Amino acid sequence: MHALLRLGDDALVLAQRLGEWCGHAPALEEDIALTNIALDLIGQTQSYLSLAGSLDPVAPKTDDELAFLRSENEFKNLLLVEQSNGHFGDTIARQFLFDKYALLRAEHIAQQTFDLDAAAIAAKAVKEIRYHADHSSKWIIRLGDGTSESHSRIQKSINDLWEFTGEMFAADEVDIAGSIAGLLPDLSALKTQWDVEIDSVLAEATLVRPKDGAMKTGGRTGIHTKELGIMLAEMQILPRTHPGASW
């Protein structure tokens, strides 16, 4: 259940962030692209949270309850996905760093036999995330190998977000148990694959991979940056103001 919550929360929080671009992207095509990616992630959220909620032995919950009625410290998403959108390059950098991780993770889950329901969700998600990863990678290359200004700005975006990447591979008891069961990938092996994918795109984009330093963590245990609380206050206002309402 805890592993499924993490999968759902990663998708939900990133989807909410991308939804903030609706009507504000730098071009109509990107407005549509980012909105479509957000909708894909919402679909993944509904599937993972519905499955997670059904497994609660004490009080089963719906996906809506898990999305809208949990407090900030009950969310288990990565700190990376909750970071504010910033400018377009910041959003693309955040998406790129997460997409490469999310795709490798989904590919593993889709092939495992420990939880066939989770495998089915991941199999559908893989098709979507491949598009997401292709989209963000192409933008990294376009911006990195573009003008001097676009190059410097996307490099700064990568540099600023790099401190949040270590959390993706910091295995705790949930990751270890999930890996032993076969549901989740071994994060050390995933890190090796992710490094190859990231380095390949950065090289083509003529960008420099930041050096690993102190990494920020806490999201997986419910300790978040101020960005999440602000986002949840807006996202949850309607169901919290009118609990149980339907329309």
N, C-alpha and C positions, 0 to 999 in steps of 0.2 A: 504493500500500500504506500509506504513512504517513497519508494522509488517512483511510483506512478504519479504521486503528487509533485515530485520534482520535475518530471517530464511535463506535466500539465502546467505547472507554474511558470516554467521557462517560456513556454509557448504563449501563455496568457499575457504575461507582463510585456514581452516583446511585441505582441500583437497590439496591445494598448498603446505602446509607444509609437509604433508605425501608423496607427490610426490617427494620431495627432497630425500627421502630414496631409491628411485628406483635405484638399483645397488649398494646400500651401506649398506643394512641391515646386521645384524650379521649372518644371515643364509638365504639360498635360500627360504625356506618356508616362512620366515618372509618378505622377499623382495616381494614375491607374495601377501602375506596377506595384507601388508600395501598398496600396489599398488591397490589391489582390493577395499579396504576400501576407498581410495582416489577416485576411479572411481565411487563408490556408491555415495559419497558426491558430485561429479561433476554432476551426474544425478539429485540429489536433487537441486543443485544450478540452473541448467538449468530450471527446472520446476518452482521453486519459483520465480526466477528473470524474467522469461518469463511472469508469471502471474502478478507480480508486475509492470513490464514495460507496460503491456497492460492496466493497470488501471490508468496510468498517463493521466489526463484530458487535459493537455496542449500539451505535446509532448511524445506520446508513444515511448517506447524504447525496443530494443531487449535485450535478455539476454547477448549477446556479448558486446553490448554497455555499459550495466550496469557493466559488469565484467571488461572490458578493458579501458573504457574511463571516469571513475570517478576518482577523486582525492582522496588522502588519507582521508581527512576530510569528504568525502561523504560516506565512508564505515561505517557501523553500527554494525560490528561484535564485539563479546566479546573480551576483551583483552587476555583472556586465550588462545584462539585458534591461536592468532598471534605470540605467544612466540616461539622462535627458538627451533629447535629440540633437541639441546644438545646431550647427549648420549641416548642410546636406552631406558634406564629407565626413563629419562625425558619425552621422547615421549610417552611412555606407561602411565605414570602418568597423563600427559595432556589429553590423550585420555580417560582414565578411568574416570576422573573427569567430562569431558564433556559428554561422552557417557551416563552416568546415568541420567544426566539432559536432554539431547537431546531425550532420549527414552521416558521419562515421558511426555515431552512437545509434542512429536509427537503422542503419544497415545491419549492425550487429543484432539489435533487438528483433528485427524482421526475420532473422535466420534462426533464432533460438527456439527451443521447444519447451522451455520451462513454463511459459505462459502464452498459450496460443492466442488469447484475446489481445494481449499486448503486441504480439507478433503481427497480427492482422492490422492493428492500428499503425504500427511502424512501417509495414509494407506499403500502405497507402501514403504515409508521410514521406517516405523515401523519394517517391516520384515528385512530390511537391518541393522538398528541400533541395533536390538536384537543380531545379529551376532557380530557387533562391540563391544557392551557392554560385551558380553560373552568372546570375545577374549581378551579385555583389562583386564577384571576382573581375568581371569585365569592367565595372566602374572603377575598381581599384587600379587596374591597368590603364584605363583611359585617363584618370586623374593623375596618376603617378608619372605616366609617360606623356603628359600633355604639356601645358605651359609651365613656366617656372613658378607661377603663383599656385596653380592647381597642385603641382608637385609638392611644394613646401607645405601647403595646407593639409593635404591628405597624409603627408609624413607626420605632421604634428598630431593629427587625429589618431593615427596608429600609435604614436608614442604615448599620448595621453591615456589611451584605453588599455595599453599593454599590461598595466598593473592589475587589471581585473582578469587576465587570462589564466593565471595560475590556479584559480579556484576551480576551473573546469577539470583539473587533473589531480586535485587534492583529495585523495580517497579517504573516506571515513567508514564507519561501521556499516552504513547503508550500502555504500558502493562495494565494499568488500563482500558483504553477504550476498548482494545481487550478482556479483561476479562469480562467486563460488557456485551459486545456484544456476548460473548460465544466462540469467536474464540480462544483466548489464555487462558491458565490455570491461576488460582489464584496463584501467585508466593509464597505466604506464605504457602499455602497448598502443593505446589510443593516442597518447601524447606523441609517440614516435611518428605515427602516421600523420597526425595533424601538423607536426613540424615540417614534414616533407611537403604537404599541400600548401602551407602558408609560405614557406620559403620559395617555392616555385612561382607563385603568383607575385610575391614581392620582388623577386629578381626580374620578372618580365616587366613589372611596373617601374623598374629602376629605383625602388625604395629600399631603405636599410631596415633590416630587422632590429628592433630595439633589444638592448641587453636585458636579460632577466635580472630583476632586482627584488626588492621586497614586494610581495604580492598581497593584495587586499582580499580577505575572505570574510565569511560570516553569513552570507546569504543562505547557505544550506542549513544553517542552524537557527535561522530566523532573525539574525542581526543584520540589519540593512542600512543603506545610506538614506539620507533624508529624502532623496528623490522618490523612493517607493511610497512613503507615507503621503506625500503630496499627490502622487498619481492615484493612489487608492481612495483618497478623500473625494476626488472627482469621479472616479469610476464607480464607486459604491454608493453615491449619495441618494440615488433614486430608490433602490431596494431597501436601504436603511431608513429612509424617510417614510416610505410607505410599505412596511413589511407585509408580505403575503399578498400584495396587490397583483391583479392580473388584468390584462387588457388585450 
